[in-house]
Amino acid sequence: MKQVLVIISMFIAGMVAAQSKYETAMGRGLEQLQAAKTAEDMTTASAFFERVGDAEKDKWLPYYYAAYCNHLTGWMNPKADKDKVAEKSKDLIAKAELVERNSELYCLRQMVAVQQMTVDAMSRYQTYGAEANNALENAKKADASNPRIYLLQGQTLLRTPEAFGGGKAVSKKLAEKSIELFKTFKPASPLHPSWGKDEADKLLEACQ
């Protein structure tokens, strides 16, 4: 019996140590993300998260943040090839989805689709616009209480002509819904996505 208890204790200790190592690595990655000021900094953060993902095959969050950071480099670097950036983001999202499909990953897919659409909105709207809309519909099905869904939808519709269902009035309602949901939103853990409240406030201001 004593030997069994020792083995169980060693197993639990090993699990705690592994969890601590993972959480420490993720904490370092999040610090890099928050401190990033240039596209190069963000690329470094993305690569770090990707390495964590490669080491933690049963975790989706590292690849989520790797894709998120990579996506941001496409906006931070005006000379970036947005299609190339987007394809890398999609590859990372696909790795995360092998572990789990959820609202956050669908939101990220929407962001990537919008990034590709902006390369040439007139010719790409039907393809990437539909891809972005489908991603948000899937995000709602997975978790309709995710405030980032309505933030992203509002941001897109603010830049969409009223004749196509966009404009400030439509976007304002979505911004307000996002802000309302952020009041009660609680990330599943300190490592889960929590961004968006500041962006929702800015969106509402832009709609006034």
N, C-alpha and C positions, 0 to 999 in steps of 0.2 A: 504493500500500500504506500509506504514511504517513498519507494522508488518511483511509483506511478505519479505521486504528487510532485516529485522533483522534475520528472519529465514534463508534466503539465506546466509547472512554473517556468521551466526553460523555454517551452513553446510560447507561452504568453509573453515572456520577456523578449523573445525574438520578434514577435509581432509588434510589440510596442516600439522596439528599436527601429524596426523597418519603417513603421509609421512615422516615427520621429525624424528619420532620415529623409523621407519623402516630404514631410511638412516643412522641414528646414530648407530643402532644395526649392520647394515652391515659394517659400517666403523670400528667399534670395531672388528668385525670378521676378516676383511681384515688386520687389524693391527696385530692380533694374527697369522694369516697365514704368514705374512711377517717376523714376529719375531721368528717363530718356528724354533728351532734348533735340536730338537729330535723328534722321533716318538711319544712320549708321548705328546709333545707340539702340534703336528699336530692332534693327536686324540682329544685333548681338543678343538682345533679350529673347527674340524669337528662336534663335539657334540654341540658347540655353534651355528654354522650355522644351524644344524638340528633343534634346538629349535626355531630359528628365522623362519625357514620354517614351523614348526608346528603352529606357531602363525600367519603367513602370508600365508594363504591358496591359495591366488591368485598370488603368486610370485614364479617363477622358480629358480631365482638366488641363494637363500639360500641353496636349495637342491643341486644345481650344485656345489657350493663351499664345501658343506658338503661331497659330493661324491669325489670331487677333493682332498680335504685334506685327506680323508680316503684312497684314492688310493695311495697318497704319502707315507703313513705310511708303505705300503707294500714294498716300496723300501728303506725306511729309517731304517727299522728294519730287518736285515738279517735273523732273526729267525721267522719272521712273516709267518703265514699260508696264502699264497697268494690267495688260493681259498676262504678262509673264508673272507679275506679282499675284494676280488672282489665281492663276493655275497652281502656284505654290500653296496658296491659302487653301484651295480646294483639296489638294493632296493631304494637307494636314488635317482638315476637317474630316475627310474620309477615314483617316486613321482613328480619329476620336470616335467616329460613328461605329467603328468595329467594336467598340466597347459599349457604347450607349448612344441612342438617338434621343435628343431632348430639345426643349424649346430654345435653349441658349445656342445650340449648334445650328438650328434652323434660322435663328436671327442672324447668326454670323454668315450663313449662306446668302441671306438677303443682302447683307452689306457687301459681300463680294460681287454679287450679281449687279448691284447698283454701280459699283466701281467700274465694272466692265462696260456697263451701259453708257457711262459718262465719256468714254473714249469717242463715241459718235452717237449721241442720243437719238438723232433723227433716224438713222438706219438700224440702230440696235434695240430700239424701244420694244418692238414686238417680241424679240427673242429674250433679252435680259430683263425687260420689264415684267414679262410673264413669269420668268424664273424667280424674280424677286417676290412677286405677289404670291406665288405658290409656296415659297419658303415661309412667308409670314402666316399663311393659312395653316401650314403644318405646325408652325410654332404655337398658334392659338389652340390647335387640337391637342397638342402636347401639354400646354399650360397657359390657359387664357389669362391668368393673373400676372403674367410676366410683364412688367411695365415697359421693358425695352421694345416689345412688339409694337406698341402704339407710338412710342418715340420714333422708331425707324419709319413707321408708316407715315407719321406726320411730317417728318423731314422730307420724305420723298414727295408727298403730295403738295408741300409748300412750293416745291420747284416745278410742279406739274400745272399746266394751264387749266383754268376753270372749265374750259370746253371739254377737257378730258377727265373731269372729276376732281381736279385739284384746287389750289387756291388757299388763301389765308383762313377763310371761315371753316373749311373742312379740317385743315391742319390744326387750328386752334382747339377744336373739340378733342382731337387725338392727344394733343399736348396736355390738355387738362386731365384727360383720363389717365395718361401716363403718370402725371404728378400725383394724382389721387391714389393710384396704386402704389407709388413709391412710399406713401405714408405708412403703409402696413407691410411693405415688402421686407422680407428677412432672408438673406442668403442662407443656403443650407449649411454653410460653414464659412469661416473667415477666408477660405481659399476660393469660394465660388464667386462668380461675377457679381459685382455690386455697382458698376458704373451706370451712368445715365441720368441721374437726378439733375445735375448741373446742365446737361444738354437739354433736358426737357424744359427747364426754366428758361433757357435761352431761346428755345423754339417758341415758347409761349410769348416771349417778348417780341420776337420777330413777327408774330401773327397779330399784334395789336395794331 
